[in-house]
C-alpha cells in the first residue's frame, strides 16, 4: 500500500522586528491561528515541552505516522519564559493518495522555551520545533536505502521520517519487509466512541473506517480516516481509537508494527 501524504499549511515567513514581551504570543497567534503546523518529530503525546533549541524535554511515546506530527493552533500565551501553544490534533483524511484535514477533539499543548523575550528569538525557537513550508515536501527514499529508513524512525526527525511513508515501497513494505509469518494484533482495550449530538438529533448512523498502525507496544498511532461519516463522527472515532490498546502483532514470536483498518459502528441504540 503506497501512502504519500503531503502536509501543507500556509505560513508567512519574513523578518521579525523587536517587540514588547506582551506582543510576542499575540503575534504568533495572529500568524498561525487555525493553521495546520507540522512538528519535527512524530510524537503521540498530547502535551509536548521543548527547549529553545527544539529538543523535547518531556517523555512522549513514539509514533509511526505523520498524523501524530500535526498541530492546529488555537491560542498562544507567554508564561514564565516560554510560549504556550494550545490547540488540537487535526483529523486526517486519506483517500486516493491525498490527505486533507479538519479540526479534531483531541486537545494538544506545545510549550517552547524562550531564550530571550524578542520576536526574532521566539521565531527561531518556533521553527526548531515546527517545519517551515519549504521543509514539508516529503522526500522519496532511494531504493534499498534500509539505513535511511531505520535511522529516520530512530531519530524521529522530519522530513527524513517521511521516507517511511513515501517512495515506491510504501508504508506496508516498511512494516512487512522481513520474512516470517505475522500474527495479527488483538484488541485488549477498545472503548466505544461517544455518539455525536449533531448526528443524534438528525437520527444519523453508519460505519466509519479508520486506518492505524499498531506499534510493537500495542498502542494505536498514525490514525487516519479512510471512510468518513461526517457530522461529528470522524473526530470522536479518532479520539476513541487513539486510546485503544492491543496485544501487538508478532513475527516469529517478536512484536512488530502493522498497519490495519478498523470499522467503527455508530448506532442510535448505543
Backbone as CSV, one residue per row, in Angstrom:
resi,resn,N_x,N_y,N_z,CA_x,CA_y,CA_z,C_x,C_y,C_z
1,UNK,0.855,-1.191,0.000,0.000,0.000,0.000,0.883,1.230,0.000
2,UNK,0.683,2.115,-0.914,1.511,3.306,-1.045,0.821,4.486,-0.388
3,UNK,1.470,5.016,0.645,0.943,6.205,1.284,1.840,7.369,0.926
4,UNK,1.270,8.372,0.350,2.046,9.573,0.032,1.270,10.760,0.542
5,UNK,1.741,11.326,1.632,0.987,12.366,2.312,1.719,13.682,2.202
6,UNK,1.067,14.646,1.620,1.645,15.982,1.534,1.001,16.837,2.599
7,UNK,1.777,17.222,3.598,1.256,18.021,4.695,1.553,19.474,4.384
8,UNK,0.492,20.256,4.229,0.682,21.627,3.779,-0.047,22.595,4.683
9,UNK,0.491,23.767,4.794,-0.165,24.851,5.509,0.403,26.155,4.979
10,UNK,-0.416,27.185,5.012,0.043,28.494,4.570,0.768,29.158,5.724
11,UNK,2.023,29.506,5.522,2.834,30.079,6.570,3.469,31.358,6.061
12,UNK,3.419,32.414,6.846,4.023,33.684,6.481,5.421,33.738,7.077
13,UNK,6.433,33.875,6.217,7.807,33.947,6.659,8.336,35.354,6.438
14,UNK,9.334,35.761,7.203,9.899,37.077,6.971,10.785,37.500,8.119
15,UNK,11.063,38.783,8.190,11.901,39.331,9.233,11.006,39.801,10.376
16,UNK,11.390,39.465,11.610,10.554,39.774,12.761,11.199,40.885,13.585
17,UNK,10.590,42.044,13.659,11.180,43.159,14.405,11.086,42.940,15.912
18,UNK,11.865,43.693,16.652,11.821,43.644,18.107,10.458,44.117,18.596
19,UNK,9.871,43.334,19.537,8.556,43.688,20.053,8.552,43.548,21.567
20,UNK,7.583,44.168,22.196,7.427,44.025,23.636,7.047,42.590,23.971
21,UNK,7.379,42.149,25.209,7.102,40.775,25.615,5.640,40.411,25.412
22,UNK,4.743,41.330,25.794,3.321,41.028,25.769,2.792,40.773,24.363
23,UNK,3.524,41.240,23.336,3.010,41.108,21.980,3.524,39.876,21.260
24,UNK,4.510,39.160,21.834,5.093,38.014,21.142,4.047,36.919,20.934
25,UNK,3.364,36.530,22.007,2.350,35.484,21.902,1.212,35.922,20.991
26,UNK,0.819,37.182,21.098,-0.259,37.696,20.253,0.115,37.631,18.773
27,UNK,1.356,37.980,18.455,1.811,37.947,17.069,1.831,36.520,16.527
28,UNK,2.303,35.563,17.340,2.315,34.161,16.927,0.890,33.668,16.699
29,UNK,-0.001,34.017,17.611,-1.400,33.599,17.453,-2.010,34.192,16.192
30,UNK,-1.742,35.456,15.921,-2.302,36.094,14.727,-1.800,35.445,13.440
31,UNK,-0.543,35.020,13.422,0.031,34.434,12.218,-0.422,33.005,11.969
32,UNK,-0.583,32.219,13.042,-0.744,30.778,12.861,-2.061,30.204,13.384
33,UNK,-2.946,31.043,13.873,-4.200,30.523,14.426,-4.983,29.748,13.374
34,UNK,-5.415,28.536,13.747,-6.222,27.633,12.913,-5.471,27.101,11.693
35,UNK,-4.155,27.265,11.659,-3.356,26.654,10.596,-2.823,25.304,11.079
36,UNK,-2.642,24.380,10.149,-2.084,23.070,10.473,-0.565,23.164,10.402
37,UNK,0.085,22.995,11.549,1.535,23.012,11.650,2.053,21.587,11.785
38,UNK,3.302,21.373,11.383,3.897,20.042,11.412,5.112,20.034,12.330
39,UNK,5.058,19.223,13.368,6.185,19.087,14.277,7.357,18.399,13.586
40,UNK,8.563,18.632,14.104,9.749,17.999,13.534,9.939,16.565,14.005
41,UNK,9.088,16.099,14.876,9.156,14.715,15.323,7.784,14.077,15.292
42,UNK,7.751,12.750,15.306,6.489,12.008,15.296,6.169,11.617,16.738
43,UNK,5.301,12.400,17.370,5.003,12.227,18.787,3.522,11.928,18.999
44,UNK,3.234,10.947,19.872,1.848,10.654,20.217,1.348,11.557,21.348
45,UNK,2.254,12.170,22.085,1.896,12.924,23.275,0.952,14.076,22.996
46,UNK,0.115,14.373,23.982,-0.839,15.476,23.873,-0.356,16.721,24.602
47,UNK,0.748,16.589,25.378,1.429,17.752,25.933,2.914,17.589,25.645
48,UNK,3.471,18.519,24.894,4.860,18.439,24.473,5.603,19.677,24.961
49,UNK,6.761,19.472,25.591,7.563,20.573,26.114,8.923,20.558,25.425
50,UNK,9.304,21.712,24.857,10.545,21.801,24.096,11.464,22.873,24.672
51,UNK,12.778,22.605,24.605,13.774,23.613,24.914,13.842,24.601,23.748
52,UNK,14.559,25.711,23.954,14.657,26.729,22.909,15.346,26.206,21.657
53,UNK,16.168,25.133,21.807,16.854,24.570,20.648,16.051,23.481,19.949
54,UNK,14.772,23.293,20.362,13.900,22.313,19.727,13.969,20.926,20.316
55,UNK,14.770,20.721,21.350,14.877,19.405,21.968,13.658,19.128,22.838
56,UNK,13.077,17.922,22.694,11.924,17.534,23.505,12.374,17.311,24.942
57,UNK,11.700,17.974,25.888,12.087,17.902,27.292,11.327,16.836,28.064
58,UNK,10.057,16.628,27.740,9.279,15.624,28.460,9.149,14.363,27.608
59,UNK,8.777,13.265,28.237,8.649,11.997,27.510,7.408,12.011,26.632
60,UNK,7.539,11.472,25.428,6.384,11.264,24.556,6.550,9.949,23.830
61,UNK,5.478,9.192,23.746,5.543,7.916,23.034,5.856,8.146,21.560
62,UNK,6.586,7.232,20.996,6.965,7.296,19.589,5.775,6.955,18.710
63,UNK,5.617,7.682,17.631,4.557,7.405,16.665,5.146,6.801,15.404
64,UNK,4.299,6.146,14.630,4.714,5.563,13.363,4.110,6.301,12.181
65,UNK,3.561,7.490,12.394,2.936,8.135,11.249,2.846,9.633,11.372
66,UNK,2.821,10.324,10.227,2.780,11.789,10.228,1.501,12.375,10.790
67,UNK,0.437,11.585,10.910,-0.792,12.102,11.509,-0.533,12.612,12.926
68,UNK,0.435,12.005,13.639,0.726,12.402,15.011,1.706,13.558,15.090
69,UNK,2.193,14.040,13.946,3.092,15.194,13.934,2.337,16.501,13.727
70,UNK,1.019,16.439,13.643,0.233,17.621,13.305,-0.219,18.386,14.548
71,UNK,-0.425,19.687,14.360,-0.902,20.550,15.439,-1.641,21.718,14.816
72,UNK,-2.892,21.940,15.258,-3.684,23.078,14.817,-3.774,24.067,15.974
73,UNK,-3.223,25.261,15.766,-3.104,26.248,16.840,-4.403,27.013,17.069
74,UNK,-4.794,27.102,18.340,-5.924,27.946,18.741,-5.443,29.224,19.415
75,UNK,-4.659,29.072,20.475,-4.219,30.237,21.236,-2.737,30.141,21.569
76,UNK,-2.127,31.286,21.836,-0.732,31.360,22.264,-0.642,32.302,23.456
77,UNK,0.104,31.892,24.485,0.322,32.719,25.663,1.804,32.695,26.029
78,UNK,2.259,33.753,26.656,3.623,33.791,27.162,3.591,33.631,28.666
79,UNK,4.248,32.572,29.175,4.222,32.275,30.598,5.607,31.846,31.072
80,UNK,6.150,32.505,32.049,7.369,32.088,32.734,8.475,31.683,31.764
81,UNK,8.775,32.559,30.829,9.884,32.318,29.919,9.616,31.306,28.832
82,UNK,8.358,31.069,28.521,8.031,30.133,27.456,6.781,30.591,26.720
83,UNK,6.628,30.103,25.505,5.404,30.293,24.742,4.577,29.024,24.872
84,UNK,3.335,29.158,25.302,2.437,28.021,25.475,1.388,28.071,24.373
85,UNK,1.427,27.074,23.500,0.501,26.989,22.377,-0.537,25.919,22.685
86,UNK,-1.806,26.269,22.567,-2.872,25.294,22.769,-3.654,25.126,21.470
87,UNK,-4.115,23.919,21.249,-4.853,23.638,20.023,-5.344,22.201,20.025
88,UNK,-5.340,21.569,18.864,-5.827,20.211,18.779,-5.014,19.399,17.769
89,UNK,-5.197,18.102,17.835,-4.620,17.179,16.869,-5.625,17.058,15.722
90,UNK,-5.323,17.582,14.539,-6.304,17.557,13.445,-6.670,16.127,13.031
91,UNK,-7.873,15.971,12.541,-8.295,14.700,11.940,-7.777,14.683,10.507
92,UNK,-7.094,13.604,10.136,-6.538,13.489,8.797,-7.352,12.478,7.991
93,UNK,-7.714,12.877,6.775,-8.473,12.026,5.862,-7.542,11.609,4.740
94,UNK,-7.445,10.311,4.503,-6.572,9.828,3.437,-7.405,9.078,2.406
95,UNK,-7.303,9.527,1.151,-8.057,8.881,0.073,-7.390,9.197,-1.254
96,UNK,-7.178,8.158,-2.052,-6.646,8.345,-3.394,-5.290,9.002,-3.438
97,UNK,-4.466,8.754,-2.408,-3.129,9.322,-2.377,-3.062,10.746,-1.866
98,UNK,-4.193,11.300,-1.432,-4.218,12.679,-0.947,-4.684,12.737,0.499
99,UNK,-4.239,13.769,1.192,-4.648,13.951,2.579,-5.261,15.324,2.764
100,UNK,-6.344,15.379,3.544,-6.958,16.643,3.924,-7.171,16.616,5.435
101,UNK,-7.469,17.783,6.011,-7.551,17.888,7.461,-8.800,18.652,7.886
102,UNK,-9.316,18.290,9.060,-10.337,19.086,9.724,-9.983,19.166,11.206
103,UNK,-10.704,20.002,11.939,-10.455,20.151,13.365,-10.738,18.847,14.101
104,UNK,-9.942,18.598,15.135,-10.131,17.411,15.947,-10.665,17.755,17.319
105,UNK,-10.886,16.743,18.137,-11.342,16.941,19.511,-10.269,16.526,20.515
106,UNK,-9.161,15.939,20.032,-8.042,15.602,20.906,-7.224,16.864,21.130
107,UNK,-7.214,17.369,22.351,-6.521,18.616,22.658,-5.016,18.391,22.751
108,UNK,-4.255,19.415,22.341,-2.796,19.307,22.352,-2.217,20.628,22.848
109,UNK,-1.155,20.530,23.660,-0.444,21.693,24.166,1.024,21.557,23.797
110,UNK,1.585,22.614,23.222,3.007,22.644,22.867,3.642,23.827,23.577
111,UNK,4.630,23.562,24.437,5.340,24.604,25.166,6.763,24.729,24.619
112,UNK,7.189,25.963,24.323,8.509,26.210,23.760,9.216,27.257,24.624
113,UNK,10.384,26.909,25.151,11.149,27.841,25.971,11.689,28.981,25.118
114,UNK,11.712,30.189,25.695,12.237,31.361,25.005,13.638,31.685,25.511
115,UNK,14.633,31.785,24.625,15.976,32.147,25.081,16.053,33.607,25.516
116,UNK,15.235,34.465,24.926,15.146,35.874,25.293,13.813,36.414,24.785
117,UNK,13.283,37.472,25.385,11.935,37.950,25.051,11.896,38.863,23.825
118,UNK,12.306,38.344,22.694,12.215,39.100,21.449,11.508,38.248,20.411
119,UNK,10.921,38.903,19.418,10.212,38.170,18.383,11.161,37.312,17.554
120,UNK,12.343,37.836,17.264,13.313,37.055,16.494,13.694,35.777,17.227
121,UNK,13.970,35.889,18.524,14.338,34.708,19.305,13.175,33.721,19.378
122,UNK,11.957,34.254,19.557,10.778,33.386,19.631,10.582,32.609,18.338
123,UNK,10.723,33.283,17.193,10.506,32.601,15.923,11.639,31.628,15.598
124,UNK,12.850,31.934,16.029,13.948,30.985,15.839,13.652,29.683,16.577
125,UNK,13.194,29.785,17.821,12.839,28.587,18.586,11.607,27.906,18.011
126,UNK,10.634,28.693,17.561,9.408,28.153,16.960,9.746,27.237,15.791
127,UNK,10.651,27.681,14.908,10.989,26.894,13.716,11.962,25.761,14.016
128,UNK,12.467,25.679,15.244,13.223,24.489,15.643,12.286,23.384,16.119
129,UNK,11.044,23.758,16.405,10.032,22.780,16.827,9.148,22.368,15.652
130,UNK,8.795,23.329,14.799,7.921,23.063,13.657,8.695,23.162,12.344
131,UNK,8.179,22.474,11.321,8.764,22.536,9.992,8.299,23.785,9.259
132,UNK,9.216,24.431,8.555,8.837,25.509,7.657,8.196,24.921,6.407
133,UNK,7.495,25.773,5.643,6.773,25.303,4.461,7.685,24.591,3.480
134,UNK,8.882,25.138,3.248,9.771,24.550,2.256,10.374,23.229,2.721
135,UNK,10.252,22.906,4.000,10.783,21.647,4.523,9.757,20.528,4.495
136,UNK,8.489,20.852,4.190,7.436,19.851,4.299,7.379,18.881,3.140
137,UNK,8.013,19.184,2.014,7.963,18.267,0.873,8.629,16.964,1.265
138,UNK,7.853,15.883,1.263,8.368,14.593,1.722,9.293,13.978,0.677
139,UNK,10.539,13.680,1.027,11.447,13.077,0.062,11.125,11.615,-0.156
140,UNK,11.357,11.124,-1.365,11.185,9.702,-1.646,12.468,8.981,-1.247
141,UNK,12.338,7.810,-0.643,13.514,7.062,-0.238,14.163,6.396,-1.444
142,UNK,15.467,6.393,-1.440,16.186,5.703,-2.505,15.964,4.201,-2.376
143,UNK,15.935,3.462,-3.491,15.757,2.003,-3.437,16.798,1.351,-2.527
144,UNK,16.336,0.416,-1.716,17.194,-0.367,-0.823,17.933,0.483,0.212
145,UNK,17.412,1.647,0.502,18.075,2.524,1.454,17.616,2.182,2.870
146,UNK,17.902,0.958,3.304,17.440,0.496,4.606,18.021,1.329,5.744
147,UNK,19.277,1.759,5.585,19.921,2.536,6.647,19.159,3.826,6.897
148,UNK,18.720,4.481,5.816,17.972,5.722,5.961,16.632,5.461,6.628
149,UNK,15.961,4.379,6.236,14.668,4.069,6.821,14.789,3.860,8.323
150,UNK,15.754,3.054,8.730,15.903,2.770,10.153,16.319,4.020,10.909
151,UNK,17.246,4.781,10.352,17.712,5.988,11.019,16.596,7.012,11.141
152,UNK,15.759,7.103,10.100,14.685,8.089,10.112,13.728,7.829,11.265
153,UNK,13.351,6.570,11.461,12.412,6.296,12.534,13.089,6.362,13.892
154,UNK,14.340,5.976,13.958,15.046,6.025,15.234,15.190,7.456,15.729
155,UNK,15.519,8.360,14.838,15.741,9.737,15.230,14.454,10.561,15.278
156,UNK,13.421,10.100,14.585,12.120,10.760,14.583,12.178,12.204,14.094
157,UNK,12.996,12.474,13.121,13.109,13.823,12.603,12.546,13.903,11.197
158,UNK,11.590,14.807,10.993,11.099,15.079,9.658,12.057,16.083,9.029
159,UNK,12.172,16.123,7.671,11.391,15.333,6.733,11.933,13.943,6.477
160,UNK,13.079,13.580,7.044,13.620,12.249,6.785,12.632,11.155,7.173
161,UNK,11.880,11.387,8.274,10.931,10.382,8.718,9.852,10.120,7.689
162,UNK,9.594,11.126,6.830,8.568,10.949,5.811,8.949,9.873,4.805
163,UNK,10.234,9.500,4.772,10.648,8.411,3.886,9.892,7.126,4.211
164,UNK,9.445,6.998,5.444,8.705,5.796,5.814,7.356,5.712,5.116
165,UNK,6.886,6.838,4.567,5.530,6.856,4.041,5.478,7.239,2.568
166,UNK,6.629,7.349,1.921,6.653,7.719,0.516,7.596,6.799,-0.240
167,UNK,7.688,7.013,-1.540,8.571,6.188,-2.344,7.865,4.961,-2.878
168,UNK,8.556,4.192,-3.690,7.947,3.062,-4.379,7.443,1.982,-3.432
169,UNK,8.152,1.786,-2.328,7.826,0.647,-1.474,6.611,0.902,-0.597
170,UNK,6.429,2.143,-0.188,5.254,2.482,0.602,5.333,1.981,2.028
171,UNK,4.318,2.372,2.805,4.287,2.103,4.223,4.200,0.612,4.525
172,UNK,3.340,-0.111,3.794,3.172,-1.540,4.041,4.459,-2.314,3.845
173,UNK,5.257,-1.898,2.846,6.528,-2.579,2.594,7.447,-2.439,3.794
174,UNK,7.501,-1.229,4.366,8.388,-0.982,5.501,8.007,-1.855,6.685
175,UNK,6.713,-2.013,6.916,6.263,-2.745,8.095,6.370,-4.254,7.932
176,UNK,6.425,-4.752,6.698,6.401,-6.202,6.497,7.569,-6.690,5.651
177,UNK,8.666,-5.937,5.603,9.760,-6.296,4.711,10.531,-7.526,5.178
178,UNK,10.467,-7.837,6.463,11.148,-9.026,6.953,10.324,-10.274,6.654
179,UNK,10.993,-11.397,6.538,10.291,-12.649,6.282,9.662,-13.201,7.541
180,UNK,8.862,-14.241,7.408,8.248,-14.872,8.559,6.764,-14.591,8.647
181,UNK,6.046,-15.489,9.292,4.598,-15.357,9.436,4.265,-14.303,10.486
182,UNK,3.276,-13.453,10.159,2.851,-12.404,11.082,1.469,-12.742,11.620
183,UNK,1.343,-12.795,12.950,0.031,-12.969,13.562,-0.566,-11.597,13.826
184,UNK,-1.848,-11.389,13.556,-2.440,-10.047,13.667,-2.573,-9.595,15.114
185,UNK,-2.692,-8.286,15.326,-2.906,-7.782,16.683,-4.311,-8.103,17.173
186,UNK,-4.478,-8.101,18.497,-5.780,-8.369,19.097,-6.079,-7.270,20.101
187,UNK,-7.243,-6.640,19.948,-7.607,-5.542,20.849,-7.852,-6.065,22.257
188,UNK,-7.252,-5.418,23.236,-7.459,-5.763,24.645,-8.216,-4.672,25.398
189,UNK,-8.253,-3.482,24.818,-8.993,-2.355,25.412,-9.478,-1.497,24.257
190,UNK,-10.785,-1.529,24.014,-11.323,-0.821,22.851,-12.661,-0.155,23.162
191,UNK,-12.642,0.875,24.011,-13.896,1.564,24.354,-14.553,2.181,23.128
192,UNK,-15.876,2.202,23.150,-16.622,2.779,22.031,-16.559,4.308,22.085
193,UNK,-16.591,4.938,20.937,-16.594,6.409,20.919,-17.934,6.969,21.375
194,UNK,-17.918,8.236,21.749,-19.163,8.928,22.047,-19.966,9.090,20.760
195,UNK,-21.282,9.236,20.916,-22.133,9.471,19.756,-22.335,10.972,19.607
196,UNK,-22.029,11.539,18.445,-22.140,12.998,18.295,-23.579,13.482,18.398
197,UNK,-23.773,14.566,19.146,-25.124,15.090,19.357,-25.757,15.552,18.048
198,UNK,-24.949,16.155,17.163,-25.476,16.596,15.867,-26.102,15.429,15.110
199,UNK,-25.425,14.283,15.105,-25.935,13.110,14.395,-27.143,12.510,15.109
200,UNK,-27.124,12.550,16.436,-28.253,12.006,17.193,-29.524,12.800,16.897
201,UNK,-29.383,14.123,16.862,-30.543,14.968,16.584,-31.101,14.724,15.182
202,UNK,-30.208,14.416,14.238,-30.636,14.168,12.856,-30.930,12.698,12.589
203,UNK,-30.795,11.850,13.649,-31.038,10.409,13.564,-30.145,9.760,12.496
204,UNK,-28.859,10.115,12.530,-27.885,9.574,11.588,-27.079,8.473,12.259
205,UNK,-26.703,7.475,11.488,-25.855,6.405,11.980,-25.090,5.808,10.796
206,UNK,-24.158,4.902,11.079,-23.404,4.294,9.992,-22.097,3.705,10.479
207,UNK,-21.250,3.325,9.524,-19.974,2.683,9.827,-18.825,3.519,9.272
208,UNK,-17.914,3.854,10.129,-16.722,4.622,9.782,-15.544,3.664,9.666
209,UNK,-14.599,3.945,8.781,-13.406,3.112,8.652,-12.171,3.975,8.907
210,UNK,-11.314,3.499,9.802,-10.065,4.172,10.127,-8.902,3.237,9.809
211,UNK,-7.788,3.815,9.396,-6.542,3.047,9.307,-5.634,3.518,10.426
212,UNK,-4.834,2.624,10.952,-3.922,2.966,12.036,-2.775,1.978,12.068
213,UNK,-1.732,2.375,12.745,-0.605,1.483,12.989,-0.673,1.021,14.432
214,UNK,-0.637,-0.288,14.629,-0.474,-0.839,15.971,1.020,-1.071,16.159
215,UNK,1.624,-0.333,17.083,3.073,-0.412,17.233,3.475,-1.633,18.062
216,UNK,4.760,-1.911,18.198,5.188,-3.107,18.927,4.787,-3.125,20.396
217,UNK,4.430,-1.962,20.952,3.960,-1.908,22.340,2.434,-2.051,22.436
218,UNK,1.766,-2.227,21.288,0.321,-2.407,21.292,-0.470,-1.119,21.346
219,UNK,0.170,0.019,21.026,-0.517,1.304,21.021,-0.974,1.654,19.615
220,UNK,-2.059,2.408,19.531,-2.569,2.873,18.237,-1.914,4.198,17.897
221,UNK,-1.348,4.304,16.693,-0.779,5.571,16.250,-1.083,5.765,14.781
222,UNK,-0.772,6.962,14.267,-0.980,7.283,12.846,-2.423,7.006,12.419
223,UNK,-3.384,7.415,13.254,-4.793,7.147,12.975,-5.303,8.102,11.896
224,UNK,-5.903,7.540,10.841,-6.440,8.341,9.749,-7.821,7.830,9.362
225,UNK,-8.651,8.731,8.864,-9.994,8.372,8.402,-9.915,7.989,6.922
226,UNK,-10.366,6.789,6.589,-10.391,6.376,5.185,-11.813,6.271,4.637
227,UNK,-12.800,6.151,5.530,-14.215,6.239,5.121,-14.921,7.118,6.145
228,UNK,-15.329,8.290,5.702,-15.860,9.299,6.618,-17.387,9.293,6.646
229,UNK,-17.924,9.524,7.853,-19.365,9.716,8.007,-19.716,11.198,8.169
230,UNK,-18.714,12.025,8.521,-19.002,13.436,8.747,-19.892,13.623,9.968
231,UNK,-20.506,14.785,10.089,-21.484,15.094,11.137,-20.953,14.853,12.549
232,UNK,-19.634,15.026,12.743,-19.053,14.866,14.066,-18.564,13.472,14.395
233,UNK,-18.877,12.475,13.545,-18.448,11.100,13.815,-16.925,10.959,13.761
234,UNK,-16.295,11.599,12.779,-14.880,11.340,12.489,-13.976,11.657,13.673
235,UNK,-14.096,12.862,14.222,-13.209,13.272,15.309,-13.396,12.397,16.543
236,UNK,-14.639,12.011,16.848,-14.891,11.181,18.023,-14.377,9.760,17.813
237,UNK,-14.436,9.272,16.578,-13.885,7.948,16.286,-12.373,7.950,16.461
238,UNK,-11.704,8.974,15.942,-10.252,9.071,16.089,-9.868,9.182,17.562
239,UNK,-10.590,10.006,18.308,-10.299,10.174,19.732,-10.377,8.832,20.465
240,UNK,-11.411,8.043,20.190,-11.582,6.763,20.877,-10.489,5.770,20.485
241,UNK,-10.193,5.665,19.198,-9.231,4.666,18.732,-7.820,4.970,19.226
242,UNK,-7.488,6.249,19.381,-6.157,6.584,19.912,-5.948,6.034,21.323
243,UNK,-7.031,5.766,22.045,-6.909,5.233,23.403,-6.887,3.706,23.439
244,UNK,-7.120,3.045,22.304,-7.165,1.586,22.274,-5.796,0.992,22.581
245,UNK,-5.813,-0.212,23.134,-4.598,-0.976,23.372,-4.766,-2.384,22.800
246,UNK,-3.653,-2.948,22.343,-3.675,-4.232,21.655,-2.605,-5.161,22.214
247,UNK,-2.866,-6.455,22.062,-1.784,-7.429,22.099,-1.164,-7.328,20.709
248,UNK,0.082,-6.849,20.582,0.607,-6.484,19.259,0.762,-7.668,18.317
249,UNK,0.869,-7.346,17.031,1.176,-8.357,16.034,2.562,-8.932,16.331
250,UNK,2.784,-10.167,15.910,4.075,-10.811,16.164,4.577,-11.513,14.909
251,UNK,5.869,-11.394,14.698,6.549,-12.133,13.629,7.598,-13.016,14.279
252,UNK,7.462,-14.302,14.073,8.380,-15.267,14.699,8.461,-15.052,16.210
253,UNK,7.304,-14.718,16.791,7.221,-14.552,18.230,7.622,-13.195,18.759
254,UNK,8.121,-12.283,17.891,8.559,-10.958,18.312,7.538,-9.897,17.914
255,UNK,7.205,-8.938,18.803,6.241,-7.879,18.459,6.740,-7.027,17.289
256,UNK,5.826,-6.710,16.365,6.158,-5.862,15.222,5.019,-4.873,14.992
257,UNK,5.324,-3.786,14.291,4.304,-2.806,13.922,3.581,-3.259,12.664
258,UNK,2.266,-3.078,12.646,1.480,-3.421,11.461,0.441,-2.334,11.196
259,UNK,0.095,-2.205,9.944,-0.942,-1.268,9.515,-2.244,-2.037,9.384
260,UNK,-3.310,-1.564,10.043,-4.591,-2.249,9.992,-5.707,-1.250,9.713
261,UNK,-6.857,-1.774,9.309,-8.085,-0.991,9.197,-9.061,-1.465,10.264
262,UNK,-9.814,-0.551,10.834,-10.846,-0.922,11.799,-12.149,-0.238,11.415
263,UNK,-13.243,-0.925,11.628,-14.573,-0.373,11.401,-15.164,0.081,12.734
264,UNK,-15.696,1.282,12.750,-16.357,1.815,13.936,-17.834,1.954,13.611
265,UNK,-18.659,1.199,14.308,-20.092,1.208,14.044,-20.801,2.162,15.011
266,UNK,-21.477,3.142,14.431,-22.281,4.081,15.206,-23.756,3.744,15.011
267,UNK,-24.402,3.347,16.088,-25.832,3.014,16.024,-26.584,3.816,17.085
268,UNK,-27.778,4.231,16.762,-28.546,5.097,17.654,-28.974,4.408,18.938
269,UNK,-28.925,3.091,18.982,-29.337,2.393,20.202,-28.213,2.280,21.207
270,UNK,-27.033,2.838,20.910,-25.934,2.732,21.876,-25.996,3.851,22.913
